[in-house]
Amino acid sequence: MARQNRRGELLSAAIDAVRAKGYATMRVDDLAAAAGVTKGSFFHHFPNKEACAREAVGYWSAQAEAVFGACGYRLAGSPAARVLAYVDFRIALLDGPVASYTCYAGTLLQEVHKTHPDLASACAASILDHAKTLESDLAQALGTASGEAPDLAVHIQAAIQGALIIAKAEGGSHGARASLGHLRRYLELRMENQSHDQ
């Protein structure tokens, strides 16, 4: 159990380091210090920092799923209500220092998409797999005949990732909240129009 805890602490340290300063500046010495272990202990768990960062993508995804699963938006009474509650929850997460709510997978992917293909692939899978969790509700809210749900789910994630970049640019959440507010209004209108057409 202690070994698993140390590994988890190193993964958490990698996530924090990338969200705060980026992958290029992440040093094994700093990860070990943040996790309260020796450098040798780090290499007992991971052969290099890329392996640590790649495993941290899965760790991040599992943590995110636990958070999203516990937040309650999936209990909303209709598919459209669940989609809107999801966006509301994403807006609610935009609180505190920017590094505390930016997406680890998205931040990492922006930096390594050309230089570390395996790492980039893991990040892309994390983001796109999360998008898939919205597809069923979108399909029901929009009508399955349209076939739009997968593309719209990806569009929602693109808007969220873009909003997080704006938060980094501004050093705060004002623009990100406004952007996701526009996304919410678009989805609400889109789903209302679809319900009227059915």
Residue, then its C-alpha position, 0 to 999 in steps of 0.5 A: m500500500a505504501r508503494q502504491n501511495r508513493r507512486g500516486e504521489l509521484l503521479s499527482a506531482a507530475i500533474d501539478a507540475v505540468r498544470a503549473k509550468g509545463y512538461a519541458t520544465m518538469r524535472v525528476d528531482d522536483l517530482a521526487a521532492a514534491a512527492g517526498v521520495t528520493k530520486g532513486s525511488f522515482f526511478h524505482h517506479f518509472p524509467n523516465k519522466e515521460a513514462c511518469a507523465r504518460e501514466a499520469v494521464g490515466y491517473w488524471s482520467a480516473q480522478a476526473e471520472a470520479v469527480f464528474g461521477a460524484c457531482g450529480y449532473r448525471l442525475a438531472g431529469s432529462p438528457a437535455a438537462r444533463v447536457l446543460a448541467y454538465v456545462d454548468f459544472r464545468i463553469a463551476l470548476l473555474d474557481g481559484p488559481v488557473a493551474s488548479y482547474t486547467c486540464y492536465a491532458g489538454t495542457l500536456l497535449q498542446e506542448v507535446h503533440k509533435t515531440h512525444p507521440d505516445l504521450a500525445s496519443a494518451c492525452a488525446a484519448s483522455i480528452l476524446d474518451h471524456a467527450k464520448t460520455l456526452e454522446s448518449d445524452l446529446a443523441q437523445a436530446l437532439g434526435t438520433a437521426s441527425g447523427e450529430a452527437p459525436d461531433l457535437a460532443v467533440h465541439i463541447q470539449a474543444a470549447i472547454q479546452g479553448a476556454l481554459i487557454i483563455a483563462k491562462a491568457e487572462g490569468g483568471s476565469h472571466g473570459a472562460r466563464a463567458s465562453l462557456g456561458h455562450l456554449r451553454r446558450y447555444l446548446e440550450l437553443r439547439m436542443e430547444n429547436q430540436s424538441h420543437d421540430q420533433 
